[in-house]
Amino acid sequence: MTAVEKKQRYADVAKEIAAVIDGEDNLIARMATVSNILHNAFEHYFWTGFYLVDPNKPDELVIGPYQGSLGCLRIAFGKGVCGTAAATRQTQIVDDVHAFAGHIACDARAQSEIVTPVITAAGDLIAVLDVDSDQKAQFDETDREGLERIIKACFS
Ligand code: SME
């Protein structure tokens, strides 16, 4: 897929997600829709899902809606790629997860990943969106832009 095709696919997916979640204010329903549509739209997506900030343990992420093989249930802030995205509130792109200190291997097939924080309009971090690929170096600035735009449209 060329960069132009990928950009177009993100734009199409954003429209489809917006149409499906229109009028639905339940967070889990919105997250389930986002993970499902994204996961089925891109061949380089191997695992796609949300880790939510646990209201009872605010320095821990707990698994939310996802698509793919079994995910880890909990990730502490600052641990792994997801925990780093949560702690820094910055999208993380990792070309080779085996070279990332502290990477959490929920599925040994994961090779590269992108994790985007989900921040509400009020500025609260509520979750991260984690996308893994079973190939190295699958995520770039087009994925970052596409995912950050979708996350903002759906959760801010
Ligand atoms: N790769 C993640 C862990 C979550 S799973 O891969 C589903 C990480 O290091 O944060």
Backbone and ligand atoms as CSV (ligand in chain L), in Angstrom:
chain,resi,resn,atom,element,x,y,z
A,1,MET,N,N,0.857,-1.204,0.000
A,1,MET,CA,C,0.000,0.000,0.000
A,1,MET,C,C,0.890,1.251,0.000
A,2,THR,N,N,0.647,2.170,-0.953
A,2,THR,CA,C,1.465,3.388,-0.991
A,2,THR,C,C,1.020,4.337,0.124
A,3,ALA,N,N,1.835,5.356,0.382
A,3,ALA,CA,C,1.491,6.336,1.421
A,3,ALA,C,C,0.184,7.052,1.079
A,4,VAL,N,N,-0.006,7.323,-0.203
A,4,VAL,CA,C,-1.231,8.014,-0.637
A,4,VAL,C,C,-2.455,7.127,-0.406
A,5,GLU,N,N,-2.303,5.843,-0.739
A,5,GLU,CA,C,-3.416,4.890,-0.521
A,5,GLU,C,C,-3.725,4.740,0.964
A,6,LYS,N,N,-2.670,4.701,1.760
A,6,LYS,CA,C,-2.860,4.538,3.209
A,6,LYS,C,C,-3.597,5.754,3.782
A,7,LYS,N,N,-3.200,6.935,3.328
A,7,LYS,CA,C,-3.832,8.169,3.792
A,7,LYS,C,C,-5.323,8.168,3.441
A,8,GLN,N,N,-5.611,7.750,2.211
A,8,GLN,CA,C,-7.000,7.692,1.750
A,8,GLN,C,C,-7.795,6.678,2.566
A,9,ARG,N,N,-7.163,5.543,2.867
A,9,ARG,CA,C,-7.838,4.502,3.642
A,9,ARG,C,C,-8.178,5.026,5.042
A,10,TYR,N,N,-7.249,5.757,5.646
A,10,TYR,CA,C,-7.543,6.339,6.972
A,10,TYR,C,C,-8.714,7.317,6.885
A,11,ALA,N,N,-8.757,8.109,5.812
A,11,ALA,CA,C,-9.854,9.076,5.661
A,11,ALA,C,C,-11.188,8.338,5.503
A,12,ASP,N,N,-11.195,7.259,4.718
A,12,ASP,CA,C,-12.423,6.467,4.516
A,12,ASP,C,C,-12.873,5.822,5.835
A,13,VAL,N,N,-11.905,5.266,6.545
A,13,VAL,CA,C,-12.194,4.593,7.812
A,13,VAL,C,C,-12.748,5.597,8.835
A,14,ALA,N,N,-12.171,6.791,8.852
A,14,ALA,CA,C,-12.641,7.827,9.787
A,14,ALA,C,C,-14.122,8.142,9.539
A,15,LYS,N,N,-14.481,8.218,8.270
A,15,LYS,CA,C,-15.889,8.498,7.911
A,15,LYS,C,C,-16.802,7.352,8.332
A,16,GLU,N,N,-16.330,6.130,8.089
A,16,GLU,CA,C,-17.148,4.959,8.430
A,16,GLU,C,C,-17.364,4.885,9.942
A,17,ILE,N,N,-16.290,5.110,10.706
A,17,ILE,CA,C,-16.408,5.070,12.164
A,17,ILE,C,C,-17.385,6.150,12.633
A,18,ALA,N,N,-17.233,7.354,12.108
A,18,ALA,CA,C,-18.102,8.471,12.528
A,18,ALA,C,C,-19.567,8.135,12.258
A,19,ALA,N,N,-19.838,7.485,11.119
A,19,ALA,CA,C,-21.224,7.145,10.772
A,19,ALA,C,C,-21.778,6.103,11.744
A,20,VAL,N,N,-20.957,5.107,12.105
A,20,VAL,CA,C,-21.460,4.029,12.972
A,20,VAL,C,C,-21.677,4.515,14.407
A,21,ILE,N,N,-20.783,5.348,14.921
A,21,ILE,CA,C,-20.911,5.751,16.341
A,21,ILE,C,C,-21.767,7.001,16.526
A,22,ASP,N,N,-22.241,7.567,15.428
A,22,ASP,CA,C,-23.062,8.780,15.522
A,22,ASP,C,C,-24.222,8.558,16.500
A,23,GLY,N,N,-24.339,9.401,17.510
A,23,GLY,CA,C,-25.449,9.299,18.466
A,23,GLY,C,C,-25.206,8.314,19.596
A,24,GLU,N,N,-24.093,7.572,19.557
A,24,GLU,CA,C,-23.791,6.590,20.615
A,24,GLU,C,C,-22.783,7.193,21.587
A,25,ASP,N,N,-23.198,7.396,22.840
A,25,ASP,CA,C,-22.261,8.049,23.765
A,25,ASP,C,C,-21.556,7.063,24.705
A,26,ASN,N,N,-21.890,5.772,24.621
A,26,ASN,CA,C,-21.211,4.807,25.490
A,26,ASN,C,C,-19.777,4.583,25.001
A,27,LEU,N,N,-18.846,4.743,25.941
A,27,LEU,CA,C,-17.428,4.696,25.605
A,27,LEU,C,C,-16.991,3.324,25.080
A,28,ILE,N,N,-17.487,2.278,25.705
A,28,ILE,CA,C,-17.090,0.919,25.292
A,28,ILE,C,C,-17.628,0.621,23.888
A,29,ALA,N,N,-18.849,1.051,23.622
A,29,ALA,CA,C,-19.425,0.844,22.285
A,29,ALA,C,C,-18.608,1.593,21.234
A,30,ARG,N,N,-18.169,2.781,21.567
A,30,ARG,CA,C,-17.363,3.575,20.623
A,30,ARG,C,C,-15.995,2.916,20.410
A,31,MET,N,N,-15.378,2.473,21.499
A,31,MET,CA,C,-14.054,1.840,21.384
A,31,MET,C,C,-14.137,0.514,20.622
A,32,ALA,N,N,-15.184,-0.253,20.873
A,32,ALA,CA,C,-15.353,-1.536,20.175
A,32,ALA,C,C,-15.492,-1.288,18.673
A,33,THR,N,N,-16.222,-0.252,18.310
A,33,THR,CA,C,-16.418,0.074,16.895
A,33,THR,C,C,-15.101,0.508,16.254
A,34,VAL,N,N,-14.365,1.373,16.942
A,34,VAL,CA,C,-13.081,1.855,16.417
A,34,VAL,C,C,-12.120,0.678,16.211
A,35,SER,N,N,-12.009,-0.208,17.212
A,35,SER,CA,C,-11.040,-1.302,17.077
A,35,SER,C,C,-11.466,-2.264,15.971
A,36,ASN,N,N,-12.753,-2.526,15.865
A,36,ASN,CA,C,-13.210,-3.456,14.826
A,36,ASN,C,C,-12.980,-2.898,13.424
A,37,ILE,N,N,-13.413,-1.671,13.195
A,37,ILE,CA,C,-13.311,-1.112,11.831
A,37,ILE,C,C,-11.849,-0.943,11.424
A,38,LEU,N,N,-11.021,-0.423,12.337
A,38,LEU,CA,C,-9.598,-0.264,12.009
A,38,LEU,C,C,-8.958,-1.615,11.705
A,39,HIS,N,N,-9.215,-2.585,12.567
A,39,HIS,CA,C,-8.566,-3.896,12.439
A,39,HIS,C,C,-8.867,-4.545,11.092
A,40,ASN,N,N,-10.083,-4.363,10.632
A,40,ASN,CA,C,-10.487,-5.000,9.378
A,40,ASN,C,C,-10.155,-4.174,8.135
A,41,ALA,N,N,-9.651,-2.959,8.341
A,41,ALA,CA,C,-9.378,-2.073,7.200
A,41,ALA,C,C,-7.931,-2.146,6.713
A,42,PHE,N,N,-7.033,-2.643,7.564
A,42,PHE,CA,C,-5.603,-2.601,7.223
A,42,PHE,C,C,-4.948,-3.972,7.367
A,43,GLU,N,N,-4.236,-4.374,6.325
A,43,GLU,CA,C,-3.582,-5.689,6.373
A,43,GLU,C,C,-2.403,-5.725,7.341
A,44,HIS,N,N,-1.806,-4.559,7.614
A,44,HIS,CA,C,-0.637,-4.576,8.512
A,44,HIS,C,C,-1.031,-4.560,9.987
A,45,TYR,N,N,-2.338,-4.566,10.287
A,45,TYR,CA,C,-2.795,-4.627,11.674
A,45,TYR,C,C,-2.944,-6.091,12.097
A,46,PHE,N,N,-2.240,-6.450,13.172
A,46,PHE,CA,C,-2.285,-7.823,13.664
A,46,PHE,C,C,-3.060,-7.894,14.992
A,47,TRP,N,N,-2.950,-6.839,15.787
A,47,TRP,CA,C,-3.682,-6.738,17.065
A,47,TRP,C,C,-4.068,-5.270,17.213
A,48,THR,N,N,-5.333,-5.013,17.544
A,48,THR,CA,C,-5.844,-3.643,17.558
A,48,THR,C,C,-6.768,-3.467,18.754
A,49,GLY,N,N,-6.413,-2.605,19.693
A,49,GLY,CA,C,-7.341,-2.455,20.807
A,49,GLY,C,C,-6.946,-1.386,21.806
A,50,PHE,N,N,-7.823,-1.233,22.772
A,50,PHE,CA,C,-7.677,-0.191,23.784
A,50,PHE,C,C,-7.271,-0.781,25.123
A,51,TYR,N,N,-6.402,-0.062,25.811
A,51,TYR,CA,C,-6.174,-0.267,27.240
A,51,TYR,C,C,-6.705,0.970,27.942
A,52,LEU,N,N,-7.593,0.759,28.918
A,52,LEU,CA,C,-8.231,1.884,29.619
A,52,LEU,C,C,-7.521,2.196,30.931
A,53,VAL,N,N,-7.482,3.465,31.294
A,53,VAL,CA,C,-6.983,3.840,32.616
A,53,VAL,C,C,-7.988,3.285,33.624
A,54,ASP,N,N,-7.489,2.465,34.578
A,54,ASP,CA,C,-8.375,1.851,35.573
A,54,ASP,C,C,-8.778,2.901,36.608
A,55,PRO,N,N,-10.069,3.222,36.727
A,55,PRO,CA,C,-10.481,4.257,37.686
A,55,PRO,C,C,-10.120,3.905,39.127
A,56,ASN,N,N,-9.998,2.588,39.404
A,56,ASN,CA,C,-9.655,2.163,40.764
A,56,ASN,C,C,-8.144,2.145,41.014
A,57,LYS,N,N,-7.379,2.104,39.939
A,57,LYS,CA,C,-5.908,2.107,40.045
A,57,LYS,C,C,-5.401,3.035,38.951
A,58,PRO,N,N,-5.405,4.336,39.201
A,58,PRO,CA,C,-5.150,5.310,38.134
A,58,PRO,C,C,-3.752,5.277,37.526
A,59,ASP,N,N,-2.831,4.459,38.082
A,59,ASP,CA,C,-1.520,4.336,37.430
A,59,ASP,C,C,-1.392,2.988,36.731
A,60,GLU,N,N,-2.548,2.412,36.404
A,60,GLU,CA,C,-2.552,1.130,35.712
A,60,GLU,C,C,-3.531,1.160,34.552
A,61,LEU,N,N,-3.149,0.480,33.454
A,61,LEU,CA,C,-4.056,0.311,32.309
A,61,LEU,C,C,-4.665,-1.082,32.395
A,62,VAL,N,N,-5.935,-1.191,32.009
A,62,VAL,CA,C,-6.610,-2.490,32.006
A,62,VAL,C,C,-7.227,-2.697,30.619
A,63,ILE,N,N,-7.236,-3.936,30.184
A,63,ILE,CA,C,-7.672,-4.229,28.812
A,63,ILE,C,C,-9.105,-3.753,28.537
A,64,GLY,N,N,-9.293,-3.225,27.343
A,64,GLY,CA,C,-10.607,-2.799,26.884
A,64,GLY,C,C,-10.973,-3.548,25.614
A,65,PRO,N,N,-11.855,-2.993,24.791
A,65,PRO,CA,C,-12.255,-3.669,23.560
A,65,PRO,C,C,-11.069,-3.857,22.617
A,66,TYR,N,N,-10.942,-5.070,22.042
A,66,TYR,CA,C,-9.852,-5.308,21.099
A,66,TYR,C,C,-10.192,-6.395,20.107
A,67,GLN,N,N,-9.347,-6.471,19.070
A,67,GLN,CA,C,-9.443,-7.490,18.035
A,67,GLN,C,C,-8.085,-8.147,17.919
A,68,GLY,N,N,-8.067,-9.478,17.808
A,68,GLY,CA,C,-6.796,-10.181,17.643
A,68,GLY,C,C,-6.630,-11.238,18.713
A,69,SER,N,N,-5.392,-11.696,18.889
A,69,SER,CA,C,-5.138,-12.757,19.849
A,69,SER,C,C,-5.230,-12.202,21.274
A,70,LEU,N,N,-5.202,-13.133,22.247
A,70,LEU,CA,C,-5.403,-12.742,23.649
A,70,LEU,C,C,-4.408,-11.669,24.091
A,71,GLY,N,N,-4.922,-10.568,24.650
A,71,GLY,CA,C,-4.057,-9.487,25.119
A,71,GLY,C,C,-3.749,-9.634,26.602
A,72,CYS,N,N,-2.667,-8.974,27.060
A,72,CYS,CA,C,-2.386,-8.912,28.502
A,72,CYS,C,C,-3.523,-8.145,29.162
A,73,LEU,N,N,-3.821,-8.463,30.418
A,73,LEU,CA,C,-4.952,-7.797,31.080
A,73,LEU,C,C,-4.585,-6.437,31.638
A,74,ARG,N,N,-3.379,-6.320,32.205
A,74,ARG,CA,C,-3.001,-5.062,32.859
A,74,ARG,C,C,-1.581,-4.645,32.490
A,75,ILE,N,N,-1.375,-3.333,32.369
A,75,ILE,CA,C,-0.052,-2.770,32.089
A,75,ILE,C,C,0.114,-1.543,32.994
A,76,ALA,N,N,1.194,-1.511,33.749
A,76,ALA,CA,C,1.444,-0.357,34.630
A,76,ALA,C,C,1.908,0.845,33.800
A,77,PHE,N,N,1.539,2.029,34.229
A,77,PHE,CA,C,2.041,3.255,33.589
A,77,PHE,C,C,3.567,3.187,33.575
A,78,GLY,N,N,4.150,3.566,32.439
A,78,GLY,CA,C,5.605,3.586,32.326
A,78,GLY,C,C,6.182,2.269,31.847
A,79,LYS,N,N,5.368,1.192,31.830
A,79,LYS,CA,C,5.876,-0.126,31.402
A,79,LYS,C,C,5.472,-0.401,29.956
A,80,GLY,N,N,6.402,-0.963,29.202
A,80,GLY,CA,C,6.114,-1.328,27.820
A,80,GLY,C,C,5.779,-0.106,26.973
A,81,VAL,N,N,5.340,-0.380,25.759
A,81,VAL,CA,C,5.052,0.715,24.832
A,81,VAL,C,C,3.746,1.412,25.245
A,82,CYS,N,N,2.763,0.617,25.652
A,82,CYS,CA,C,1.477,1.201,26.075
A,82,CYS,C,C,1.651,2.066,27.317
A,83,GLY,N,N,2.381,1.536,28.289
A,83,GLY,CA,C,2.596,2.284,29.528
A,83,GLY,C,C,3.403,3.554,29.303
A,84,THR,N,N,4.297,3.521,28.316
A,84,THR,CA,C,5.087,4.706,27.972
A,84,THR,C,C,4.192,5.752,27.315
A,85,ALA,N,N,3.315,5.310,26.407
A,85,ALA,CA,C,2.381,6.248,25.766
A,85,ALA,C,C,1.464,6.889,26.808
A,86,ALA,N,N,1.040,6.094,27.801
A,86,ALA,CA,C,0.169,6.620,28.851
A,86,ALA,C,C,0.921,7.627,29.721
A,87,ALA,N,N,2.153,7.272,30.110
A,87,ALA,CA,C,2.921,8.127,31.015
A,87,ALA,C,C,3.337,9.435,30.346
A,88,THR,N,N,3.659,9.371,29.043
A,88,THR,CA,C,4.153,10.566,28.344
A,88,THR,C,C,3.045,11.324,27.611
A,89,ARG,N,N,1.892,10.659,27.428
A,89,ARG,CA,C,0.768,11.211,26.648
A,89,ARG,C,C,1.184,11.526,25.217
A,90,GLN,N,N,2.157,10.785,24.702
A,90,GLN,CA,C,2.647,10.972,23.331
A,90,GLN,C,C,2.532,9.653,22.577
A,91,THR,N,N,2.160,9.752,21.296
A,91,THR,CA,C,2.141,8.557,20.444
A,91,THR,C,C,3.531,7.950,20.374
A,92,GLN,N,N,3.590,6.627,20.512
A,92,GLN,CA,C,4.859,5.892,20.416
A,92,GLN,C,C,4.837,5.033,19.159
A,93,ILE,N,N,5.879,5.144,18.335
A,93,ILE,CA,C,6.033,4.260,17.180
A,93,ILE,C,C,7.292,3.444,17.412
A,94,VAL,N,N,7.157,2.117,17.393
A,94,VAL,CA,C,8.302,1.242,17.649
A,94,VAL,C,C,8.471,0.300,16.456
A,95,ASP,N,N,9.609,0.418,15.762
A,95,ASP,CA,C,9.858,-0.388,14.562
A,95,ASP,C,C,10.171,-1.842,14.890
A,96,ASP,N,N,10.833,-2.038,16.038
A,96,ASP,CA,C,11.205,-3.399,16.436
A,96,ASP,C,C,10.965,-3.519,17.936
A,97,VAL,N,N,9.884,-4.179,18.293
A,97,VAL,CA,C,9.519,-4.242,19.716
A,97,VAL,C,C,10.576,-4.974,20.543
A,98,HIS,N,N,11.334,-5.857,19.890
A,98,HIS,CA,C,12.351,-6.605,20.643
A,98,HIS,C,C,13.518,-5.707,21.058
A,99,ALA,N,N,13.639,-4.552,20.391
A,99,ALA,CA,C,14.702,-3.607,20.730
A,99,ALA,C,C,14.201,-2.550,21.717
A,100,PHE,N,N,12.923,-2.612,22.112
A,100,PHE,CA,C,12.351,-1.614,23.027
A,100,PHE,C,C,12.464,-2.148,24.454
A,101,ALA,N,N,13.254,-1.457,25.277
A,101,ALA,CA,C,13.467,-1.918,26.653
A,101,ALA,C,C,12.128,-1.959,27.385
A,102,GLY,N,N,11.809,-3.100,27.958
A,102,GLY,CA,C,10.585,-3.214,28.752
A,102,GLY,C,C,9.351,-3.553,27.946
A,103,HIS,N,N,9.528,-3.878,26.665
A,103,HIS,CA,C,8.368,-4.269,25.863
A,103,HIS,C,C,7.668,-5.471,26.496
A,104,ILE,N,N,6.339,-5.415,26.494
A,104,ILE,CA,C,5.561,-6.502,27.089
A,104,ILE,C,C,5.067,-7.383,25.946
A,105,ALA,N,N,5.534,-8.628,25.926
A,105,ALA,CA,C,5.161,-9.523,24.826
A,105,ALA,C,C,3.896,-10.301,25.184
A,106,CYS,N,N,2.745,-9.776,24.786
A,106,CYS,CA,C,1.489,-10.503,24.999
A,106,CYS,C,C,1.386,-11.616,23.980
A,107,ASP,N,N,1.901,-11.365,22.780
A,107,ASP,CA,C,1.902,-12.366,21.715
A,107,ASP,C,C,3.283,-12.298,21.062
A,108,ALA,N,N,3.997,-13.403,21.074
A,108,ALA,CA,C,5.382,-13.422,20.591
A,108,ALA,C,C,5.498,-13.032,19.118
A,109,ARG,N,N,4.376,-13.070,18.393
A,109,ARG,CA,C,4.434,-12.728,16.962
A,109,ARG,C,C,4.528,-11.227,16.714
A,110,ALA,N,N,4.193,-10.399,17.719
A,110,ALA,CA,C,4.224,-8.939,17.525
A,110,ALA,C,C,5.648,-8.481,17.235
A,111,GLN,N,N,5.814,-7.634,16.215
A,111,GLN,CA,C,7.147,-7.182,15.800
A,111,GLN,C,C,7.300,-5.661,15.855
A,112,SER,N,N,6.225,-4.938,15.518
A,112,SER,CA,C,6.293,-3.472,15.556
A,112,SER,C,C,4.939,-2.961,16.044
A,113,GLU,N,N,4.921,-1.717,16.537
A,113,GLU,CA,C,3.645,-1.214,17.042
A,113,GLU,C,C,3.570,0.297,17.099
A,114,ILE,N,N,2.326,0.768,17.189
A,114,ILE,CA,C,2.059,2.194,17.407
A,114,ILE,C,C,1.032,2.286,18.528
A,115,VAL,N,N,1.268,3.189,19.460
A,115,VAL,CA,C,0.327,3.380,20.569
A,115,VAL,C,C,0.017,4.870,20.695
A,116,THR,N,N,-1.284,5.194,20.668
A,116,THR,CA,C,-1.734,6.591,20.703
A,116,THR,C,C,-2.562,6.838,21.959
A,117,PRO,N,N,-2.253,7.870,22.726
A,117,PRO,CA,C,-3.058,8.157,23.919
A,117,PRO,C,C,-4.450,8.679,23.549
A,118,VAL,N,N,-5.412,8.366,24.382
A,118,VAL,CA,C,-6.787,8.851,24.187
A,118,VAL,C,C,-7.046,9.891,25.286
A,119,ILE,N,N,-7.164,11.150,24.885
A,119,ILE,CA,C,-7.291,12.257,25.837
A,119,ILE,C,C,-8.598,12.991,25.563
A,120,THR,N,N,-9.395,13.198,26.599
A,120,THR,CA,C,-10.696,13.854,26.420
A,120,THR,C,C,-10.517,15.359,26.198
A,121,ALA,N,N,-11.625,16.011,25.831
A,121,ALA,CA,C,-11.597,17.462,25.622
A,121,ALA,C,C,-11.199,18.180,26.909
A,122,ALA,N,N,-11.505,17.556,28.054
A,122,ALA,CA,C,-11.152,18.160,29.348
A,122,ALA,C,C,-9.680,17.946,29.696
A,123,GLY,N,N,-8.969,17.181,28.845
A,123,GLY,CA,C,-7.534,16.971,29.085
A,123,GLY,C,C,-7.220,15.741,29.917
A,124,ASP,N,N,-8.231,14.876,30.127
A,124,ASP,CA,C,-7.982,13.659,30.914
A,124,ASP,C,C,-7.564,12.501,30.012
A,125,LEU,N,N,-6.509,11.808,30.414
A,125,LEU,CA,C,-6.116,10.581,29.711
A,125,LEU,C,C,-7.059,9.471,30.157
A,126,ILE,N,N,-7.782,8.857,29.206
A,126,ILE,CA,C,-8.720,7.789,29.597
A,126,ILE,C,C,-8.297,6.409,29.092
A,127,ALA,N,N,-7.400,6.379,28.108
A,127,ALA,CA,C,-7.027,5.087,27.508
A,127,ALA,C,C,-5.846,5.293,26.572
A,128,VAL,N,N,-5.352,4.186,26.017
A,128,VAL,CA,C,-4.445,4.256,24.869
A,128,VAL,C,C,-4.981,3.285,23.824
A,129,LEU,N,N,-4.733,3.609,22.547
A,129,LEU,CA,C,-5.048,2.692,21.457
A,129,LEU,C,C,-3.743,2.045,21.017
A,130,ASP,N,N,-3.692,0.719,21.072
A,130,ASP,CA,C,-2.484,-0.039,20.742
A,130,ASP,C,C,-2.723,-0.817,19.448
A,131,VAL,N,N,-1.852,-0.622,18.465
A,131,VAL,CA,C,-1.926,-1.421,17.241
A,131,VAL,C,C,-0.583,-2.104,17.039
A,132,ASP,N,N,-0.630,-3.434,16.901
A,132,ASP,CA,C,0.586,-4.218,16.695
A,132,ASP,C,C,0.564,-4.845,15.308
A,133,SER,N,N,1.777,-5.057,14.754
A,133,SER,CA,C,1.915,-5.774,13.490
A,133,SER,C,C,2.807,-6.985,13.717
A,134,ASP,N,N,2.630,-8.015,12.898
A,134,ASP,CA,C,3.521,-9.174,13.007
A,134,ASP,C,C,4.735,-9.042,12.074
A,135,GLN,N,N,4.898,-7.839,11.504
A,135,GLN,CA,C,6.082,-7.534,10.684
A,135,GLN,C,C,6.785,-6.329,11.301
A,136,LYS,N,N,8.085,-6.221,11.068
A,136,LYS,CA,C,8.834,-5.077,11.608
A,136,LYS,C,C,8.505,-3.796,10.843
A,137,ALA,N,N,8.650,-2.654,11.519
A,137,ALA,CA,C,8.603,-1.314,10.908
A,137,ALA,C,C,7.376,-1.084,10.014
A,138,GLN,N,N,6.213,-1.377,10.538
A,138,GLN,CA,C,4.991,-1.234,9.734
A,138,GLN,C,C,4.269,0.095,9.942
A,139,PHE,N,N,4.680,0.888,10.940
A,139,PHE,CA,C,3.925,2.108,11.255
A,139,PHE,C,C,4.786,3.348,11.053
A,140,ASP,N,N,4.160,4.376,10.467
A,140,ASP,CA,C,4.902,5.589,10.145
A,140,ASP,C,C,4.043,6.822,10.452
A,141,GLU,N,N,4.464,7.958,9.935
A,141,GLU,CA,C,3.758,9.214,10.232
A,141,GLU,C,C,2.328,9.225,9.677
A,142,THR,N,N,2.097,8.487,8.597
A,142,THR,CA,C,0.733,8.414,8.048
A,142,THR,C,C,-0.190,7.692,9.030
A,143,ASP,N,N,0.329,6.624,9.657
A,143,ASP,CA,C,-0.471,5.925,10.674
A,143,ASP,C,C,-0.703,6.837,11.881
A,144,ARG,N,N,0.352,7.536,12.289
A,144,ARG,CA,C,0.216,8.429,13.440
A,144,ARG,C,C,-0.883,9.477,13.176
A,145,GLU,N,N,-0.770,10.148,12.031
A,145,GLU,CA,C,-1.773,11.177,11.695
A,145,GLU,C,C,-3.171,10.594,11.629
A,146,GLY,N,N,-3.282,9.459,10.939
A,146,GLY,CA,C,-4.601,8.825,10.755
A,146,GLY,C,C,-5.216,8.436,12.086
A,147,LEU,N,N,-4.405,7.802,12.951
A,147,LEU,CA,C,-4.940,7.334,14.236
A,147,LEU,C,C,-5.224,8.501,15.179
A,148,GLU,N,N,-4.312,9.463,15.224
A,148,GLU,CA,C,-4.542,10.605,16.137
A,148,GLU,C,C,-5.814,11.351,15.735
A,149,ARG,N,N,-6.039,11.471,14.427
A,149,ARG,CA,C,-7.249,12.176,13.951
A,149,ARG,C,C,-8.519,11.403,14.356
A,150,ILE,N,N,-8.490,10.107,14.183
A,150,ILE,CA,C,-9.674,9.285,14.522
A,150,ILE,C,C,-9.935,9.342,16.034
A,151,ILE,N,N,-8.874,9.216,16.806
A,151,ILE,CA,C,-9.017,9.228,18.276
A,151,ILE,C,C,-9.584,10.567,18.739
A,152,LYS,N,N,-9.086,11.646,18.150
A,152,LYS,CA,C,-9.578,12.970,18.533
A,152,LYS,C,C,-11.062,13.114,18.175
A,153,ALA,N,N,-11.411,12.681,16.980
A,153,ALA,CA,C,-12.800,12.816,16.517
A,153,ALA,C,C,-13.759,11.993,17.383
A,154,CYS,N,N,-13.291,10.852,17.874
A,154,CYS,CA,C,-14.189,9.944,18.596
A,154,CYS,C,C,-14.242,10.190,20.104
A,155,PHE,N,N,-13.176,10.724,20.687
A,155,PHE,CA,C,-13.107,10.744,22.154
A,155,PHE,C,C,-12.812,12.116,22.771
A,156,SER,N,N,-12.677,13.165,21.951
A,156,SER,CA,C,-12.399,14.493,22.537
A,156,SER,C,C,-13.645,15.374,22.512
L,1,SME,N1,N,2.926,-4.532,23.164
L,1,SME,C1,C,2.369,-3.860,24.268
L,1,SME,C2,C,1.629,-4.788,25.154
L,1,SME,C3,C,0.225,-4.973,24.749
L,1,SME,S1,S,0.003,-6.134,23.639
L,1,SME,O1,O,0.984,-6.339,22.660
L,1,SME,C4,C,-1.496,-6.445,23.204
L,1,SME,C5,C,3.346,-3.046,25.065
L,1,SME,O2,O,4.557,-3.337,25.174
L,1,SME,O3,O,2.897,-2.090,25.615
